[in-house]
Each structure stands twice: as structure tokens, then as C-alpha cells.
Amino acid sequence: MKIDPYKHKERYLRWRKAIGDVIPDISRKNSEIILQYLNDMEIGVNISSLSVKGARGYNRLNTLKDKLIFFSKKFKTGFNLGCVAEIKEEQLFQFFSDMEKGIIKRQDGNNFIGVNNYVKIFKAFWHWYQKIARKQNIEIKDITLDLNTRANKPKWVYLTEEQVKHLYRRAGHRYKVLIMFLFDTGIRAPTELINIRVRDLFNNYSELQISDEISKTFGRRIKLMICSELIKDYIEEHDLKPEDQLFPINPTVVNRYLKKLAVKVLGKGMSEAGELYSRLSMYDFRHCACCYWLPRYKSESALKYRFGWKKSDKIHYYSELLGMKDTIQEEDLLIDVTKTEIEKRLGKAEQETEFLREDNQQMKMQMKRIMEFVIKLESQMGVIA
């Protein structure tokens, strides 16, 4: 069974049981429409034609629930609206503009990060609202059509190969293995990582199978090029069995350790990807792994397979081409004209070789005739004698 490190299912079901039929602290209208929306999303009905079909997972349901309750409260205080569906187009654009500018802040007083995610969720909700209204022969205008969903890429911690080695040397033994495993595989952590078991390793621990069940996109079997021996020793040292988790970790504890280790080894400065070393997390190693493997893979499709990506734009998103260098060699400078000249010379050489081969064949034939003549002549001389 797939392990959910964030316990999305338990959290959602516990919330549904606790609230009963009414969501507290918001209006009854908001409660009714939000619960109706969540009920539909649970079974995958009334999905917008613009969205992926099917029931939503518990991770998504928790996100939808939290954001829609957030909208309900903010629309009430900002526009005195008793229902999220009563929002006007101008009000909606003003609301998201204020979020972007930091006029509307988070509960901790900081500015919102990734406002585009809030926009996407409201767009999905509105398209659902349009669809259920249409079934009642009511046409609702799409007030979300011109909303901006473009994302500002979040900052992350970029580490060079040498910096990863520095962290490795200073880390505790169990963390040494984890760090190199994350850097080698580029695995999604913690969601895929925490579900890897010893049985998923093959060919003397040189290959890793990430199954469809635990992957966000698709299953894949990849080669361990850096950490194979470390993993082998680690499994033997801890006497791990095939069904054991390879890394039975607490993600919060691990990320806290990595942050402290990064400060100790790399200081409090900022990485080339714009994030402080003190913010290092397991997921940053996926970015760093992409930067490491990008110049080493000969094909883009092979790199996408290793990381479980369906689209090529993920390569730039994760690497930002950091650590790249110009690798052109003199032999790469053979332009078409030069190649054509070489091809001509090769053709001429092949033609000359064919002529020599024919000459050689003719000489062999002539030598054969001469030998036959000599033998015949010797035979006639013997008869005369």
C-alpha cells in the first residue's frame, strides 16, 4: 500500500467527519456550495471540459477545501459577500491584484507566494459552477477568462557536485546515504522516496524501480550510477529485508537536519538559484540532480524518463541551465561544405580501391594462364625427350 507522508486522506476524512453538514465560521450559503463542490470532486462529476476527468485525490481535495474557505472569508470581509459565487469580475481581479501586491497578506503577516495557484483553484471552481448552472438552463458568464495563471517560479537551493560532496562528507552516516541517493536518482521526495522498498532494487543494487503506484506521473526503472555501493552497504549494515522501506524517514525531521547541515557546511549565503542555503530541503536535490544529469544524457527523452517527466519544459524549469558549460569540440566544427568535401574524397578513395581490386583480379587471372601454359609446355617437352 502506498504510504502518504502528509496523511492527506486521514486529514480530509477527519475534517469531513468533524464538520458534519455545515462548515463552521462561514455563511450557510458558502458551506452548502463548497460541500456540493467537494462532493462532486470526490466522485469526479461535473468536471469542467477544460480539466482532467476523474475523481480528485485527497491531496487535491484538502487544497480545494482550504482555498475555498479562504475565499469565503476574504470575500466576506473585503466585499461583504455571503457566497463566493456572488463575486463580480471587477472584484475578483481587484482581489488577486491585492494578493500579488501584498495588500492582502497571509495569517503570519507575510506576502502570498504562488498566487497563480489560488487563481487556478478559483477558475476550476467557477467552471464547475458554470456547468451545474447550465444543467438548470442558466448561463453564467466566465469572469475568470482573463485572470493571469502564469507562475513565478519559486526560488530553490542550487548545489554544485562539489557542494553536494561537502555535505556528504560532513553528514551523519544515514544521511550520507540519503543525500547521495537523492542526488543520484532525482527522485520526488518525500512522496516517491518514502515508498521505495528494498525489493525495488535490482542487479546488485545498481537499478531502481519506481512503480506506477507511487509515481506522480509514470513508473520507471533507472540506473544508480553514484550511490549503488553505498546503498548495498547500507542495506547489509541495517539487515534490511525486501519488504522494508529503504528510508523510513520523517520528512520534517530530515529537512530540518539538511537546513542545519547546509548552514554549517555552506554558510548563510544565497545559492545561484536565488534561495538561501539555510532553506535547503530534500526536494532541492531533485533540481540539483537535473543540473548534474542534463549535460551527461545524450537524449532529452532519456533524461525525461529518468525524472518521470512527460513534458520537455520541465527540464528547464528544474535546471534553469545552471552549471551548464560550452562543450563544443573542434570535431564539431565540420560544417556542411567540409562534410561534402570529405564525402567526395571518400567516394574517390572508394572508387580507386575498386580499380585496384579489379587490377588485382586481372593479374591473378593472367598468372593463372601463365602457370597453365608453363605446365602444358613442360608436359610437351617431356614427351619429346
N, C-alpha and C positions, 0 to 999 in steps of 0.2 A: 504493500500500500504506500502511496506517495506521502511523504512527510511534508507538512506545511509549516515552515519555521515561524510564520507570523500568525498561525491559527485563525485564518480568515473565516473558515466555516464555523468554528466554535463561537467566534465573536459575533458573527451575524445572527446565528440561530439563538444565541443567548439574548441578544438585543430584541429580536422579534418576540421571544417569549416574555421578556420583561415588560414591553410596552403594551402588549395585548392588542387592542383595536385602535388605540389612539397614541400618536406620538406626542409626548409632553413638550411644553414650552413653546409650541407654535399653534397657530389657529386650527380649528377643526377642518376648515376647507383645505388648508395646506396638508394636514395629516391625511385626509382622505385621498387627495390626488397623488401624494408621494407614495402611499401604500399601494394604491392602484398601479402606479408605475412600477414599483418594485415587484409586485405580484406578477405583472406581465413579463418583466425581465427575468424573473426566476424560471419561467417556463418557455421563454423565447417567443412570445406572441406580440403582435402589433409592433414589430421591429420596423424601423424606417427602411425604405428601399435603398437608402444610401449607406446603411450599416450592414455589418456582417450578421448573418442569420444565426439563430440558435440561442439557447439559454445562456445567461451570463453566469460566470463563475463567482464564487463567494468573495474573492478579492475585489472584483468589479462591483458587486452588489454593495459591499461596505463603502466603496468610494462614492457610488451614486447616492447612497443614503446620507452620508456625511455632507456631501456638497449641496444636495437639495435642501437639507435642513439649514445649512449655512445661508443659502439664497433666501429661504423663507424668513429668516430672522433679519437679514440685512435689508431685504425689500420692505419689511415692515417698518424698521427704524428709519430707512432712507426715504421711502416714498409712501409710507402708511398704507401698504397693500396687504390685504388679508389673504391673498392667494398668489403664488408665483406665476400662475397663468394670466394674471391681470396686468403684468408688466407691459409697458409701451416700448416701442422701438427706441425712441429717444432716451428714455430712462435706462434701458438696457445698455446702450452704448456709453452713456454717462457713467454707469456703474463700473463697467470694465475699464473705462479710461481712468477712473479714480483708483482702481486697484493697481493699474500699471504705474501711475504717478506716485503711489504711496500715500494717497489721501485716505484710502481705506486700508487699514493695517490689520495684521494678524493679532491674535489674542495676546501674544508675547510682546507686541509693540513693534515688531519688525515688518518690513515690506514683504509682500507676497512674492514668491518665486514660482515661475511657471504658470502665469495667469492663463496662458493658452489652454492648459488642461481644464481649468474651470469653464472656459468658453466652449470647449468641445463637449463637456458634460451637459451644459445648458442647451447646446444645439441638439444633442441627442434627445434630451427630454422634450424639447419643443417639437421636434419632428414626430415623436411619439404622440404628443398632444394633438398635433395636426391630423394624424392618422385616425385616432379614435373619434375625433370630431367629424371627420369626413364620413365615417360609418353612420353618423347621425345626420348626414346631409348638411353639415355645417362646414363652411370653408374658413379656415384660419390662415391669415397672412403669415408668411415666413419672415418674421422680424429678425432672424439670425443670419440671413443670407449674406450680409456684408460684414459680419464680425470677423476679426482677424484671428486665425488659429495658428499663425506662424510662431514657431517656438524659438526662444532664445536659448541656445544650447547652454546647459549648466556647466559651470567650471568643474574641473576634476584634477586629480593629482597625477602628473606625468613623472614617471621614473625611468631613467636610462637603465640599460642592462647592468652597468656598474653599480648604480644606486641600489638596484634590487639585490645584488650580491652583497653589498654593505649591510643591508637589512638582514639578509640571510645569516651572515656571519655573527651578527650581534643578537639574533633572536634565540629564544629557548628552543630546545630540540624539537618538540612537537610543532612549534610554529615555523621552524626551518622547513620542515617537510611541506606544511600547508602553503607557505609563501611560494616555494618553487613549483608546487602543483598548480596553484592559481596562475602563476606566470607562464608555465608551460602550456596548460590546457586552454586558458582564456575562458574557463567555464563560468556560467552565470552563478554568482554567489550572493545569497546563500541558497536560492531555490533549487538549482540543479546540484550544487555541491553537496548539500546536506542529504540528498537522496542517493548518492553514489555508495555502492556496497562493494566489498572485496570481490564478489562474484562478477563484477562489471569489468574486471581487469583480465587481459588475455596475453598470450605469448610471452610468458615470463615477465608480466607486469610492464610490457612495452606498448600495450594498446589499451585504450579505454573506450567502453561502450556507454554512450549516453542515450538512454532509451526514449522512445516517443512519449512514454507515460510521464516522464519527469521534465521533458524539454518544453520550453515555451513555443518552439516552432516545429522542429522535427528531430528525430533521433539521428545519431551519427556515431561512427567509430573512428577514433583519431589515434595517432601515434604519440607516445610520450617520448620526446626527444631529449629532454633535460632532466626529468626527475625520476626516471624509471628505477634506477638503482636505489635512490632514496626511499621510494615507495616500497620496494621489495624488502629492504632492511627494516623499515617502519612496521610493516605487517608481521614480519618474523619476530621482531622485538616485542610487539604487543600481543603476539599469538592470536591475531585476528582470524576469525572463521569466515567462510564465504558469505554468510548472511549478515555479517556485522557491517555497520556503517563505517566507511573509511574515515570520515571526520565527524564524529558525533558532537558537534560544537553548539555553543550558544552564540548566535551572530552578534548580539550586543556586546558580549564579553570580548569576542575576537576583535571587533572593530575598535573597542576601547584600547586594547593592547597594541594594535597596529598604530593608533594615533600616538600613543606614548613612545613607542619604539621609533617612529618616524622623527619625532622631536629630538629624541636622544641621539639618533644617528645623523639626521639630515638638518636639524635645526628648525627654527620657526619661520624660515623664509617661504617664498612662494615658488611653486613649480611652473614650468613653461606653459602648462595648460590653465594657468590662472587661479589655481586653488592652493591654499597653504598646505605644507607638508603635514601640519598638525591635524588636517581633516582627512588623512588617508583612511580608506576603507577597503574591504575585500573587493568591492566592485571595481575599484580603480585598477586592479591588476588585470581586469578584462581589457580595459583601454590600453594598458601598457603592453599586454600580450599582443594586441593587434599591431601596435607600433613595431614590436620586435619581429613578428612573423611576416608583416607586409612585404618587406624587401626580399624575404627569403623564399616566398612561394612564387612559383613560376606562372601560375594562373590565378585569376581572380575568383573563378568558380571553386577552386580547391580551398582558397582562403575562406570563402563564404561557408563552405561545408564545415570546415573546422570549427567556426564560431557559431554555426547554426543560424545563418542569416539567409533570407530569401532575396533581399534587395542589395544592390551594389552600393547604394548611398550610405549604408551602414559602415562601410569601410572607412570613408572619410569622416563620418560622424564620430567614430570611436578613435581614430588615429589622429585626425587633423593634420596628417602628414608629418607629425613630429618625429624627429630622429631620422628623417629621410636624408639621403645624400645622392649626389650625382654619381652614377655607377657606369657611365658610358666608357667604353674601351676603344682603342684605335681600330680594332677589327669591326666595330660597329659603324665605322665611318664609310663603309663601302656603299656608295650611292648607286643609283640605278645605272648610270653611264659606266661606272667602273665594273659593275657586275656584268653588264652587257659585253664589255671588252674581254673580261675573264672568260665568259661563256664562249665568245668567239675563239679565243685561244685554246680553250679546252676542246672545242669542236675540231679545230685544225689539228691538234695533237692526236685526237682520236682517229682522224682521217689518215694521218701519217702512219699511225700504228697499224691501221688496216692495210695500208700499202705494203708495209714491211712484212706483215703476216702473209700477204699474197705472194711477195717476192720469195719469202722463205719456203712457202709451199711449192713454188715453181722449181726452186733449187733442189728440193727433196725429190721431185719428180725427175729432174734431169739426172741427179745422182743415181736414182734407181735404174734409169735407162742405161747409163754408162756401165753400171755393175752387171746388168743383164747382158750387155754387149761383150764385156770382158769375159764373163763366164762362158758365153757361146763361143767366143774366139779361142779360149783355152781348150774347149772341148774339140773343136775342129783341128787344132794343132796336134792334139793327142792322137787323133785318127790318122793323120798324115804320117806321124812318126811311126 
